[in-house]
Amino acid sequence: MGKRHRARELALMILYELEFRPGDVRDLLADFWKERPALPEVREFADSLVGGVTAHLSAIDETIAKNAAHWSLARIAPVERNILRLATYELLQRYDIPERVVINEAIELAKMYGSEESGAFVNGILDHIRIHLHLPQRSHA
C-alpha cells in the first residue's frame, strides 16, 4: 500500500471520528496519532487532508449537495460522506494531484469501508462534480 493511500485511509478515519466527536480537531489528531503511529510523511499528508477538509467544509458540503442528485448530505452514510468530502477537497484545492487519482482513490476507499454499492455511488457523484465544475485537466504527478 502506498504512503498517500495509507494517508487517505487515516484521514478518512479521522474525518469519520470528527462526525461523532466534535470539538477541537487538534485534540482529536493528538489522540489519534498516539493510538496509530505512522510514518512522518503519511501523517503529514493525512494532517494536510484533514486540515483542508475542515477549513473548507462549508464549500465542500455545498459542492457535494449540488452534485448528489436526489441525495441530501444527511442521507449519505457517514463513511461515504467523508470519502466524498476528502475527494472533493482534493479536486477543488489540490491541483498537484491528478483528478483521476483522486477519484480512483476515493472509489477504493469506498469499496474498502462502504457497502457493496459505495464505489459506484462515490464515483457517480465525484464524476458529476468533475464535469460540472469544468475542472482543468491535470498532468500526471
Short mmCIF file of the C-alpha atoms (twelve columns), coordinates in Angstrom:
data_MODEL
# 
_entry.id   MODEL 
# 
loop_
_atom_site.group_PDB 
_atom_site.id 
_atom_site.type_symbol 
_atom_site.label_atom_id 
_atom_site.label_alt_id 
_atom_site.label_comp_id 
_atom_site.label_asym_id 
_atom_site.label_seq_id 
_atom_site.Cartn_x 
_atom_site.Cartn_y 
_atom_site.Cartn_z 
_atom_site.pdbx_PDB_model_num 
ATOM 1   C CA . MET A 1   0.000   0.000  0.000   1 
ATOM 2   C CA . GLY A 2   1.354   3.398  -0.963  1 
ATOM 3   C CA . LYS A 3   2.034   6.125  1.560   1 
ATOM 4   C CA . ARG A 4   -0.535  8.502  0.114   1 
ATOM 5   C CA . HIS A 5   -3.184  5.793  0.013   1 
ATOM 6   C CA . ARG A 6   -2.473  4.999  3.655   1 
ATOM 7   C CA . ALA A 7   -2.644  8.714  4.494   1 
ATOM 8   C CA . ARG A 8   -6.049  9.000  2.796   1 
ATOM 9   C CA . GLU A 9   -7.258  5.968  4.709   1 
ATOM 10  C CA . LEU A 10  -6.142  7.507  8.013   1 
ATOM 11  C CA . ALA A 11  -7.600  10.902 7.057   1 
ATOM 12  C CA . LEU A 12  -10.927 9.170  6.390   1 
ATOM 13  C CA . MET A 13  -10.804 7.599  9.854   1 
ATOM 14  C CA . ILE A 14  -10.116 10.996 11.425  1 
ATOM 15  C CA . LEU A 15  -12.908 12.728 9.495   1 
ATOM 16  C CA . TYR A 16  -15.324 9.938  10.405  1 
ATOM 17  C CA . GLU A 17  -14.387 10.266 14.060  1 
ATOM 18  C CA . LEU A 18  -14.903 14.037 13.901  1 
ATOM 19  C CA . GLU A 19  -18.545 13.415 12.966  1 
ATOM 20  C CA . PHE A 20  -19.120 11.691 16.292  1 
ATOM 21  C CA . ARG A 21  -16.624 13.563 18.435  1 
ATOM 22  C CA . PRO A 22  -16.991 17.213 17.533  1 
ATOM 23  C CA . GLY A 23  -14.566 19.629 19.081  1 
ATOM 24  C CA . ASP A 24  -11.054 20.827 18.539  1 
ATOM 25  C CA . VAL A 25  -9.544  18.931 15.638  1 
ATOM 26  C CA . ARG A 26  -6.070  19.363 17.157  1 
ATOM 27  C CA . ASP A 27  -7.095  17.419 20.269  1 
ATOM 28  C CA . LEU A 28  -8.580  14.648 18.171  1 
ATOM 29  C CA . LEU A 29  -5.458  14.492 15.989  1 
ATOM 30  C CA . ALA A 30  -3.188  14.275 19.028  1 
ATOM 31  C CA . ASP A 31  -5.229  11.379 20.434  1 
ATOM 32  C CA . PHE A 32  -5.487  9.690  17.045  1 
ATOM 33  C CA . TRP A 33  -1.739  9.719  16.391  1 
ATOM 34  C CA . LYS A 34  -0.988  8.381  19.888  1 
ATOM 35  C CA . GLU A 35  -3.092  5.320  19.070  1 
ATOM 36  C CA . ARG A 36  -1.962  4.935  15.448  1 
ATOM 37  C CA . PRO A 37  1.658   5.871  14.881  1 
ATOM 38  C CA . ALA A 38  2.509   6.450  11.234  1 
ATOM 39  C CA . LEU A 39  5.487   7.384  9.114   1 
ATOM 40  C CA . PRO A 40  6.104   11.148 9.191   1 
ATOM 41  C CA . GLU A 41  5.210   11.626 5.507   1 
ATOM 42  C CA . VAL A 42  1.995   9.623  5.930   1 
ATOM 43  C CA . ARG A 43  0.993   11.619 8.984   1 
ATOM 44  C CA . GLU A 44  1.886   14.926 7.292   1 
ATOM 45  C CA . PHE A 45  -0.245  14.177 4.227   1 
ATOM 46  C CA . ALA A 46  -3.156  12.896 6.349   1 
ATOM 47  C CA . ASP A 47  -2.994  16.008 8.553   1 
ATOM 48  C CA . SER A 48  -2.966  18.262 5.473   1 
ATOM 49  C CA . LEU A 49  -6.037  16.495 4.077   1 
ATOM 50  C CA . VAL A 50  -7.949  16.724 7.358   1 
ATOM 51  C CA . GLY A 51  -6.947  20.359 7.767   1 
ATOM 52  C CA . GLY A 52  -8.047  21.160 4.241   1 
ATOM 53  C CA . VAL A 53  -11.397 19.422 4.595   1 
ATOM 54  C CA . THR A 54  -12.155 21.092 7.924   1 
ATOM 55  C CA . ALA A 55  -11.052 24.520 6.675   1 
ATOM 56  C CA . HIS A 56  -13.235 24.303 3.552   1 
ATOM 57  C CA . LEU A 57  -16.069 22.152 4.926   1 
ATOM 58  C CA . SER A 58  -18.932 24.514 4.051   1 
ATOM 59  C CA . ALA A 59  -17.844 24.879 0.426   1 
ATOM 60  C CA . ILE A 60  -17.134 21.148 0.149   1 
ATOM 61  C CA . ASP A 61  -20.535 20.180 1.560   1 
ATOM 62  C CA . GLU A 62  -22.250 22.696 -0.714  1 
ATOM 63  C CA . THR A 63  -20.451 21.254 -3.749  1 
ATOM 64  C CA . ILE A 64  -21.400 17.691 -2.797  1 
ATOM 65  C CA . ALA A 65  -25.026 18.653 -2.128  1 
ATOM 66  C CA . LYS A 66  -25.316 20.391 -5.514  1 
ATOM 67  C CA . ASN A 67  -23.924 17.356 -7.315  1 
ATOM 68  C CA . ALA A 68  -25.584 14.497 -5.422  1 
ATOM 69  C CA . ALA A 69  -28.861 14.308 -7.318  1 
ATOM 70  C CA . HIS A 70  -31.735 13.291 -5.061  1 
ATOM 71  C CA . TRP A 71  -29.446 12.915 -2.026  1 
ATOM 72  C CA . SER A 72  -29.224 15.326 0.851   1 
ATOM 73  C CA . LEU A 73  -25.941 15.321 2.710   1 
ATOM 74  C CA . ALA A 74  -27.708 13.971 5.796   1 
ATOM 75  C CA . ARG A 75  -28.974 10.943 3.813   1 
ATOM 76  C CA . ILE A 76  -25.492 9.945  2.682   1 
ATOM 77  C CA . ALA A 77  -23.932 7.414  5.047   1 
ATOM 78  C CA . PRO A 78  -21.104 8.866  7.180   1 
ATOM 79  C CA . VAL A 79  -18.404 6.754  5.520   1 
ATOM 80  C CA . GLU A 80  -19.403 7.773  2.004   1 
ATOM 81  C CA . ARG A 81  -19.999 11.384 3.095   1 
ATOM 82  C CA . ASN A 82  -16.452 11.648 4.431   1 
ATOM 83  C CA . ILE A 83  -14.926 9.919  1.421   1 
ATOM 84  C CA . LEU A 84  -16.754 12.456 -0.740  1 
ATOM 85  C CA . ARG A 85  -15.534 15.318 1.451   1 
ATOM 86  C CA . LEU A 86  -11.959 14.117 1.240   1 
ATOM 87  C CA . ALA A 87  -12.022 13.659 -2.535  1 
ATOM 88  C CA . THR A 88  -13.943 16.886 -3.154  1 
ATOM 89  C CA . TYR A 89  -11.327 18.790 -1.173  1 
ATOM 90  C CA . GLU A 90  -8.613  17.236 -3.325  1 
ATOM 91  C CA . LEU A 91  -10.493 18.011 -6.546  1 
ATOM 92  C CA . LEU A 92  -11.132 21.623 -5.557  1 
ATOM 93  C CA . GLN A 93  -7.891  22.514 -3.783  1 
ATOM 94  C CA . ARG A 94  -5.089  20.066 -4.556  1 
ATOM 95  C CA . TYR A 95  -4.088  20.752 -8.140  1 
ATOM 96  C CA . ASP A 96  -0.897  18.770 -7.629  1 
ATOM 97  C CA . ILE A 97  -2.911  15.536 -7.630  1 
ATOM 98  C CA . PRO A 98  -4.410  14.299 -10.922 1 
ATOM 99  C CA . GLU A 99  -8.218  14.149 -10.744 1 
ATOM 100 C CA . ARG A 100 -8.185  10.538 -11.975 1 
ATOM 101 C CA . VAL A 101 -6.008  9.597  -8.994  1 
ATOM 102 C CA . VAL A 102 -8.323  11.425 -6.591  1 
ATOM 103 C CA . ILE A 103 -11.410 9.659  -7.933  1 
ATOM 104 C CA . ASN A 104 -9.762  6.226  -8.086  1 
ATOM 105 C CA . GLU A 105 -8.502  6.554  -4.512  1 
ATOM 106 C CA . ALA A 106 -11.990 7.562  -3.341  1 
ATOM 107 C CA . ILE A 107 -13.540 4.569  -5.112  1 
ATOM 108 C CA . GLU A 108 -11.021 2.237  -3.478  1 
ATOM 109 C CA . LEU A 109 -11.769 3.679  -0.026  1 
ATOM 110 C CA . ALA A 110 -15.492 3.299  -0.677  1 
ATOM 111 C CA . LYS A 111 -15.025 -0.343 -1.665  1 
ATOM 112 C CA . MET A 112 -12.937 -0.984 1.460   1 
ATOM 113 C CA . TYR A 113 -15.095 0.805  4.017   1 
ATOM 114 C CA . GLY A 114 -18.539 1.221  2.493   1 
ATOM 115 C CA . SER A 115 -21.293 -1.024 1.239   1 
ATOM 116 C CA . GLU A 116 -21.318 -3.067 -1.951  1 
ATOM 117 C CA . GLU A 117 -22.705 -0.095 -3.893  1 
ATOM 118 C CA . SER A 118 -20.455 2.553  -2.337  1 
ATOM 119 C CA . GLY A 119 -17.800 2.551  -5.045  1 
ATOM 120 C CA . ALA A 120 -20.298 3.279  -7.816  1 
ATOM 121 C CA . PHE A 121 -22.132 5.850  -5.677  1 
ATOM 122 C CA . VAL A 122 -18.943 7.768  -4.858  1 
ATOM 123 C CA . ASN A 123 -17.733 7.540  -8.456  1 
ATOM 124 C CA . GLY A 124 -21.005 8.946  -9.788  1 
ATOM 125 C CA . ILE A 125 -21.013 11.968 -7.509  1 
ATOM 126 C CA . LEU A 126 -17.321 12.750 -7.972  1 
ATOM 127 C CA . ASP A 127 -17.565 12.417 -11.731 1 
ATOM 128 C CA . HIS A 128 -20.544 14.780 -11.678 1 
ATOM 129 C CA . ILE A 129 -18.510 17.262 -9.619  1 
ATOM 130 C CA . ARG A 130 -15.572 16.977 -12.014 1 
ATOM 131 C CA . ILE A 131 -17.719 17.519 -15.101 1 
ATOM 132 C CA . HIS A 132 -19.906 20.323 -13.752 1 
ATOM 133 C CA . LEU A 133 -17.092 22.314 -12.222 1 
ATOM 134 C CA . HIS A 134 -15.199 22.159 -15.513 1 
ATOM 135 C CA . LEU A 135 -12.070 21.239 -13.648 1 
ATOM 136 C CA . PRO A 136 -8.930  21.701 -15.705 1 
ATOM 137 C CA . GLN A 137 -7.162  18.592 -16.893 1 
ATOM 138 C CA . ARG A 138 -4.245  17.801 -14.649 1 
ATOM 139 C CA . SER A 139 -0.971  16.266 -15.591 1 
ATOM 140 C CA . HIS A 140 0.335   13.105 -14.008 1 
ATOM 141 C CA . ALA A 141 2.163   13.600 -10.729 1 
# 
